Amino acid sequence: GEVMQEASLADLIFPLEDLISYCSAFTPLSPGDVIVTGTPGGVGDRRDPPVYMFAGDVVEVDIGRLGTLMNPIVDEQTT
């Protein structure tokens, strides 16, 4: 696959400690919890030409030494 977005904790707007403090103010955090902060630059519709995901594509989110989360893109099912 092709890397479409890449960022590290150093690229966050707010320091990690501040994010943990903010989140823990309204929800209990436990070891192993993941705080999802959003997306870094490189969003597909802002590219020239735009790049979109389609059924059959796979989104991989790699978190350093923690592991890789893989999500396949599938067609929306109608009922």
C-alpha positions in Angstrom: 0.0 0.0 0.0 0.8 3.6 -0.1 1.3 5.8 2.9 -1.3 8.6 2.6 -0.8 10.3 6.0 2.0 10.2 8.6 2.4 12.0 11.8 3.9 11.6 15.3 3.1 12.9 18.8 5.5 15.8 18.1 3.0 17.0 15.4 0.1 17.4 17.8 -1.2 20.9 18.5 -1.5 20.3 22.2 1.1 18.4 24.3 0.2 14.8 25.1 0.1 15.5 28.8 -2.6 18.1 28.2 -4.7 15.8 26.1 -4.5 13.1 28.8 -5.4 15.6 31.5 -8.4 16.9 29.5 -9.8 13.5 28.6 -9.4 12.2 32.2 -11.5 15.2 33.4 -14.6 13.6 31.9 -13.8 9.9 31.6 -11.7 7.4 33.5 -8.6 6.3 31.6 -6.9 2.9 32.1 -3.5 1.6 31.0 -3.9 0.5 27.3 -6.6 3.1 26.5 -6.1 4.8 23.1 -7.0 8.5 22.7 -7.8 9.2 19.0 -6.9 12.8 18.2 -8.0 13.2 14.6 -6.2 13.2 11.3 -2.9 14.7 10.2 -2.5 16.6 7.0 -3.0 14.8 3.7 -6.7 14.3 3.7 -7.8 12.7 0.4 -10.2 15.4 -0.8 -7.6 18.1 -0.3 -5.1 16.4 -2.7 -4.7 17.3 -6.3 -6.2 15.2 -7.8 -8.5 14.1 -4.9 -8.0 10.6 -3.5 -10.9 8.6 -2.1 -11.4 5.2 -0.5 -13.4 2.5 -2.2 -14.7 -1.0 -1.4 -11.7 -3.3 -1.3 -9.3 -0.7 0.0 -7.8 -1.4 3.5 -7.0 1.4 6.0 -4.0 0.5 8.2 -3.2 2.6 11.3 0.2 1.7 12.7 1.0 2.8 16.3 4.7 2.3 16.7 5.5 -0.7 18.9 1.9 -1.1 19.8 0.7 -2.7 16.6 -1.3 -2.1 13.4 -5.1 -1.8 13.2 -6.4 -2.9 9.8 -9.9 -1.9 8.6 -11.3 -3.1 5.2 -13.5 -0.7 3.3 -16.7 -2.4 2.3 -19.8 -1.3 0.3 -22.6 0.0 2.5 -25.3 -2.6 2.8 -28.9 -1.5 2.2 -31.8 -3.0 4.0 
